Every structure is written in C-alpha cells, then in structure tokens.
C-alpha cells in the first residue's frame, strides 16, 4: 500500500532527526545533563509523532534511545553502557518516547476526525439551507452532486431522472453497498467496478438516482462519510418530491 507523502517524511525523520540531535549536542555532553538531553529527545519524538503516525513515533523513540546511548554514554561511540544510571535513562527515554508518541499520534487522529466531522456537518447544513430556500430542485441536485464528489472522493457523479434501469451496485442509506442483493465488503474489497447508484427516495416515492464513479485507486470512504452521502441524497430527494407535488418538477 502506498503511504502518503507526509507519513513517508515522518518515517525518515524518525530515523534522521534523533541522530542529528545527538550530533548537535555531542560537543556539549560534558555540560548538558543526561536529564536535560533526554527531555530534548522527548521533544523530538513528540514532533515526529505529530507529523506522522504511531510507527514514525516508535521509530523516533527507538532512534533517540540508541543515539543517546551511542554518543552520550560511556564508552562513547559504542552501544555498550557501563553505568547503571545510563541504562535506566536510556530505557526510560525509549519507554517514555513510545508512550508520548502514541499520545501525539492519537491527538493527530482526533484532530483530523474533528475537522472531517465539521466539514461533513457544513456540507449537510449548506445543502439543507439550499433545499429549504426558494431554490429549485435542480439547484439542490447540483449542490448534492458536488458534495458527493468531495465526500466520497469520486471521479464523476451524475443524476438520472426517471425509472430504474439495470442492476448496478447500490449504496444504501445505512452505508452498506449491495451487489446483486449481496452485501459487499467495502473495507476489504474496495469499491465494486463500474457506476454505483444512490437512490433518491422520500416517503416511499422514487425521484431518481445519483450514479457515482469512484476515483481510480481511491480508498473507500468511512461509514460516516457514506452516511453523510445518504443524507445529501435525501435532501435532494425531498426537494424533488416537493417540486413534483407542487407541479414544478422536471417533466
């Protein structure tokens, strides 16, 4: 699996930055206490973890402990440690670095989730406001189509009015994907081939369907993103149904 550029940079930093830090402080090892130096290494581990992921943080913690031992404990330029206090410092640096790296990576994930949720909420609110305004159902459909492309990472999305034709894969309102009446394992198998339909239905009345084409090689969206997509389609279906009942819908 291809890693994002940010994670690749973080993994490289996990190896290189602790080594560079150890080299920078080597001329001052007689004046800088091991406690202060360990705190410097901890800052490095946190920075790498915040940039990348848990693996990058773990690599940074291991690298920090190793280069602290190599450059700053006797005998120097050796991975041997002669004093018990230095062994304890190296081990604590590694263990604490692992813990801190996990916490920093977790904080990054929570931040990303919060930003994603806020973005989804704004998309829903924007489409809902448009649907409740005097805008035509066509405008709501166009807005929903644009939002679906962003939420589901699609290469194309179009809307079909009229009756159902064929039996393409279907994304249901509960976020599941069905292929020939079988539930498709989206997380394990990825998107099914070809276009996928999202039916615009409201109050038991069918209004049309969005036909989506996932971007090639894209990672399947989370369940939350698929539920947001279903809500966007429901807003479009409601607008279409209102126009139909008022006699101003598409012919």
Secondary structure, 3 states (H helix, E strand, C coil): CCCCHHHHHHHHHHHHHHHHHHHHHHCCCCCCCHHHHHHHHHHHHHHHHHHCCHHHHHHHHHHHHHHHHHHHCCCCCCCCCCCHHHHHHHHHHHHHHHHHHHHHHHHHHHHHHHHHHHHHHHHHHHHHHHHHCCCCHHHHHHHHHHHHHHHHCEEEEEEEECCCCCCCEEECCCCCEEECCEEECHHHHCCCCCCEEEEEEECCEEEEEEEEEECCCCCCCCHHHHHHHHHHHHHHHHHHHHHHHHCCCCC
